[in-house]
């Protein structure tokens, strides 16, 4: 439902005007603006309302829009090792067809040696300057992207017996897509408006390796004696998660290709894009990337680099005290990231940015939580 919200800003009825370098500065931003200050808009807006120069238009929902659909398949093998242990190996696969993305059908053209602005090099302006001047980017819905996922899932499970239950699994998988759906039409554009295959690469949620393990252990002490009352009924429940990092998309930060889209990726000039200085904050090697030549696209693929992985250990310790027949007191202590492991976030990925390749944030440190609940 959010996909077509940009239609509300379409010219000529949209209420957003971009004037990055106003002639009168901030004190008089509409100085020199054709027709003077555009606000407030007339209400109701007349049908003769003129199109402004270089308006952005979003053609979101065509009448023949294709719905997204997914086909899934899997094959699994289970083996009962002992009465309490079960092992499973499974192959998982799916294909998503008609992923909703976006394309600019009025991109700017690269003209060697030209100093013309982006809007003066757009397709419609070059074909008809009088009418084409009313349009900047024209973003159209594209429903022809595809995605594929394949994974191997290995798991071992111990059902609850002898005071504990265990579930652990390992996933080795790969997801590839032409584009990732981001709920909004403007957020899923292709870098190259003429060839979506330039953006075919890892899905932005692609996790190549992931391990999960959960355990619940209850204390074996029983009986009405002191040991049973003091040590019985306690429960320990840790959860461990380890994974590789998520993909990163490195962009130049400039419209070097001169298409007006500005999603250019650079060239990868060295075989290793990562730094190995021993300081985890400095993650990417700036010297490995080069801005591509004007009017071209870089050779670096979409989402080919990987951010730091993560290790997380959560644990809960709890017990229920039976005070009376109808009264129970539940106590619980929890630790999130109990080992206080630093899980770094992704570094800056804008090549011209001052923080390119530098990690400036991390996940939560150790967090402790305590609770008591009286039930009656």
C-alpha positions in Angstrom: 0.0 0.0 0.0 3.0 2.3 0.5 4.4 1.5 -2.9 2.6 4.3 -4.8 2.7 7.0 -2.1 4.9 9.2 -4.3 2.0 9.9 -6.6 0.9 12.4 -4.0 4.0 14.6 -4.9 3.6 14.4 -8.7 3.7 17.7 -10.6 1.8 19.9 -11.1 -0.2 19.3 -7.9 2.7 18.2 -5.6 3.7 20.6 -2.9 7.4 20.0 -2.8 9.8 22.4 -4.6 13.6 21.9 -4.7 15.7 25.0 -5.1 19.2 24.0 -3.9 20.9 27.3 -4.7 18.3 30.1 -4.3 19.4 33.4 -5.8 18.3 35.3 -2.7 19.7 32.9 -0.2 17.6 31.8 2.7 16.4 35.3 3.5 14.7 35.6 0.0 14.6 32.1 -1.4 12.2 32.9 -4.3 14.2 35.8 -5.7 14.5 35.0 -9.4 12.1 32.1 -9.3 9.9 32.0 -12.4 6.5 33.4 -11.4 7.6 34.3 -7.9 6.8 32.4 -4.8 4.8 29.2 -5.6 3.2 29.0 -2.2 0.5 28.9 -1.0 -1.0 26.8 -3.7 -4.5 27.9 -4.8 -7.3 25.8 -3.2 -9.0 24.2 -4.9 -6.2 23.8 -7.6 -7.6 24.7 -11.0 -7.5 22.3 -13.9 -5.4 24.9 -15.8 -2.6 24.8 -13.2 0.7 25.0 -15.0 3.4 22.3 -14.8 6.5 23.7 -13.1 9.9 23.3 -14.8 11.7 20.0 -14.2 9.0 18.4 -12.1 9.6 14.8 -10.8 6.9 12.4 -11.9 6.2 8.9 -10.4 4.2 6.6 -12.7 3.5 4.0 -10.0 0.7 1.6 -10.7 0.1 0.7 -14.4 -3.2 -0.9 -15.2 -1.5 -4.2 -16.0 0.7 -4.4 -12.9 1.9 -8.0 -12.3 1.5 -9.4 -8.8 4.6 -10.8 -7.1 4.5 -14.6 -6.6 6.9 -17.1 -5.1 7.5 -20.8 -5.8 9.0 -22.9 -3.1 10.5 -26.4 -3.0 12.3 -28.4 -0.4 13.7 -31.9 0.3 14.5 -33.1 3.8 15.9 -36.3 5.4 15.4 -37.1 9.1 17.2 -39.6 11.2 16.2 -40.8 14.7 19.7 -41.3 16.2 18.5 -42.4 19.7 15.0 -42.2 21.3 15.7 -38.6 22.3 18.0 -37.3 19.5 16.8 -36.3 16.0 19.0 -35.1 13.1 17.7 -33.4 10.0 19.2 -32.3 6.7 17.1 -30.2 4.4 17.5 -28.4 1.1 15.4 -25.3 0.8 14.7 -23.4 -2.4 12.5 -20.7 -3.8 12.1 -18.3 -6.6 10.3 -14.9 -6.4 8.9 -13.6 -9.7 7.8 -10.0 -10.5 9.7 -8.3 -7.7 8.5 -4.7 -7.7 11.3 -2.2 -8.5 11.6 1.1 -10.3 13.2 2.6 -13.4 13.8 6.1 -14.6 12.4 6.4 -18.2 13.7 10.0 -18.6 17.4 9.7 -17.6 20.0 12.2 -18.5 22.3 11.4 -21.4 26.1 11.6 -21.2 27.4 14.2 -23.7 31.2 14.3 -23.8 32.5 17.8 -23.2 29.1 19.2 -22.4 28.6 21.5 -19.4 24.7 21.4 -19.6 22.9 20.6 -16.4 21.3 17.2 -15.8 17.8 18.3 -16.7 19.0 19.8 -20.0 20.4 16.4 -21.0 17.3 14.3 -20.3 15.7 12.3 -23.0 12.5 14.3 -23.3 14.3 17.6 -23.3 16.6 16.6 -26.0 13.7 15.4 -28.1 11.5 18.4 -27.5 13.0 21.2 -25.4 9.7 23.2 -25.1 7.7 20.3 -23.6 10.6 18.3 -22.1 11.5 21.2 -19.9 8.6 20.3 -17.6 10.0 16.9 -16.7 13.0 15.8 -14.6 13.0 12.2 -13.6 10.0 10.0 -14.6 10.1 7.0 -12.3 8.1 4.1 -13.6 7.1 0.9 -11.8 9.1 -2.2 -13.0 7.7 -5.6 -12.0 10.2 -7.7 -13.9 12.9 -8.3 -11.3 13.5 -11.8 -9.9 15.1 -13.4 -6.9 16.3 -16.9 -6.1 17.2 -18.5 -2.8 18.9 -21.8 -2.0 19.9 -23.1 1.4 21.2 -26.1 3.3 19.7 -26.5 6.8 21.3 -28.9 9.2 19.7 -29.4 12.7 20.1 -31.6 15.7 17.3 -31.7 18.3 17.1 -33.4 21.7 13.5 -33.6 23.0 12.9 -32.8 26.7 14.2 -35.7 28.8 16.8 -36.1 31.6 16.2 -32.5 32.5 17.1 -30.7 29.3 16.0 -30.0 25.7 18.4 -28.8 22.9 17.8 -27.4 19.4 20.7 -26.3 17.2 20.9 -25.6 13.5 23.3 -24.4 10.9 22.2 -22.7 7.6 24.4 -22.3 4.6 22.5 -20.3 2.0 22.7 -17.8 -0.9 20.1 -15.3 -2.1 20.5 -13.5 -5.5 18.1 -10.8 -6.9 17.9 -8.2 -9.6 16.6 -5.7 -7.0 15.2 -5.8 -3.5 11.7 -4.6 -2.7 11.8 -1.7 -0.3 8.1 -0.8 0.0 8.4 2.5 -1.8 8.8 3.0 -5.6 11.5 5.6 -5.2 13.7 3.3 -3.1 14.2 0.5 -5.6 15.7 2.1 -8.7 18.3 0.5 -10.9 21.8 2.0 -11.2 21.7 1.6 -15.0 18.3 2.7 -16.4 19.0 0.7 -19.6 20.0 -2.7 -18.1 18.7 -4.2 -14.9 21.3 -6.9 -15.0 23.9 -4.4 -13.7 22.1 -4.7 -10.4 21.8 -8.5 -10.2 23.7 -9.5 -7.1 23.3 -10.6 -3.5 20.0 -9.8 -1.8 20.4 -7.2 0.9 19.4 -9.8 3.5 21.7 -12.5 2.2 23.3 -14.4 5.1 25.7 -17.0 3.9 26.3 -18.7 7.2 24.3 -18.7 10.4 24.3 -20.9 13.6 21.5 -20.9 16.2 21.4 -23.0 19.4 18.9 -22.9 22.2 19.0 -25.0 25.4 16.7 -25.4 28.4 18.1 -27.1 31.5 16.2 -27.7 34.7 17.8 -28.5 38.1 17.7 -32.2 39.0 17.1 -31.5 42.7 13.8 -32.8 43.9 11.9 -33.7 47.1 10.6 -31.8 50.1 13.9 -31.6 51.9 16.0 -28.5 52.1 18.0 -29.4 49.0 14.9 -29.9 47.0 13.3 -26.7 48.2 16.4 -24.6 47.7 17.8 -26.1 44.5 14.8 -27.6 42.8 12.7 -25.9 40.1 15.5 -23.7 38.7 15.7 -23.3 34.9 18.6 -22.1 32.7 17.8 -21.1 29.1 20.7 -19.8 26.9 20.4 -18.9 23.3 23.5 -18.5 21.0 23.4 -16.9 17.6 26.4 -16.6 15.3 26.2 -15.3 11.7 28.2 -13.8 8.9 27.7 -10.1 8.0 25.0 -8.7 5.8 25.9 -7.4 2.3 27.0 -3.8 1.8 26.5 -1.7 -1.3 29.3 0.7 -2.0 28.4 3.8 -4.0 30.4 6.7 -5.3 28.1 9.4 -4.0 28.3 11.4 -7.2 26.4 11.2 -10.5 29.6 10.3 -12.4 27.6 8.3 -15.0 25.6 11.5 -15.6 22.3 9.7 -15.8 20.6 11.8 -13.1 20.1 8.7 -10.9 23.2 9.0 -8.7 23.5 5.3 -7.6 26.9 4.8 -9.3 29.1 2.1 -7.9 32.9 2.6 -8.3 35.6 0.4 -9.9 37.3 -2.2 -7.7 41.0 -1.6 -8.4 42.6 -4.1 -6.0 41.7 -7.7 -5.3 41.1 -7.2 -1.6 38.7 -4.5 -0.5 39.2 -5.1 3.2 41.8 -3.8 5.6 43.8 -6.1 8.0 45.4 -3.5 10.2 44.2 -5.2 13.4 42.0 -2.2 14.2 38.4 -3.4 13.5 37.1 0.2 13.2 39.0 0.6 9.9 37.2 -2.0 7.8 37.5 -1.1 4.1 40.5 -0.3 2.1 39.9 3.1 0.4 42.7 2.6 -2.1 40.9 -0.5 -3.5 38.2 1.7 -5.0 38.3 4.2 -7.8 35.7 6.5 -9.2 34.8 5.3 -12.7 35.3 7.4 -15.8 32.6 10.0 -16.7 29.6 8.5 -18.5 30.4 4.9 -17.4 29.4 2.6 -14.6 31.9 1.0 -12.2 32.7 -2.7 -12.2 31.8 -3.3 -8.6 28.6 -5.4 -8.3 25.7 -4.7 -6.0 26.0 -6.0 -2.4 29.2 -7.9 -3.1 31.0 -6.8 0.1 30.1 -8.1 3.5 29.8 -6.2 6.8 31.2 -7.6 10.0 29.4 -10.7 11.4 27.8 -11.0 14.8 28.0 -13.3 17.9 25.3 -13.0 20.5 24.7 -15.0 23.7 21.5 -14.4 25.7 20.6 -16.3 28.8 17.7 -16.5 31.2 17.6 -17.9 34.7 14.3 -18.4 36.3 12.2 -20.3 39.0 8.6 -20.5 40.1 7.9 -20.6 43.9 4.7 -22.2 44.9 3.7 -20.2 48.0 0.2 -21.5 48.5 -2.2 -23.6 46.5 -3.3 -20.5 44.5 -0.3 -18.3 44.9 2.9 -18.6 42.7 5.9 -16.3 42.6 7.9 -16.2 39.4 11.4 -14.8 39.4 13.5 -14.3 36.3 16.9 -12.8 35.5 17.9 -12.3 31.9 21.1 -11.2 30.2 21.2 -10.0 26.6 24.6 -10.2 25.0 25.8 -11.8 28.2 29.4 -12.0 27.1 29.4 -8.3 26.2 30.8 -9.1 22.7 31.2 -6.1 20.4 29.1 -6.6 17.3 30.1 -3.9 14.9 27.7 -2.3 12.5 28.5 -1.7 8.8 31.0 1.0 7.9 30.3 4.0 5.8 29.8 3.0 2.2 29.8 6.4 0.4 33.1 6.7 -1.4 33.4 10.4 -1.2 32.3 10.5 2.5 34.7 11.2 5.3 33.7 8.0 7.1 34.1 5.7 4.1 35.2 2.2 5.3 35.1 3.3 8.9 32.8 1.7 11.5 31.3 4.3 13.7 28.7 2.3 15.7 28.0 -1.1 17.2 25.2 -3.2 18.6 23.9 -3.1 22.1 26.4 -4.0 25.0 25.4 -6.3 27.8 21.9 -5.6 29.1 20.6 -7.1 32.3 16.9 -7.4 33.1 15.2 -8.7 36.3 11.5 -9.5 36.9 9.2 -10.9 39.6 5.6 -11.8 38.9 3.0 -12.9 41.4 0.2 -15.1 40.1 -2.9 -15.8 42.1 
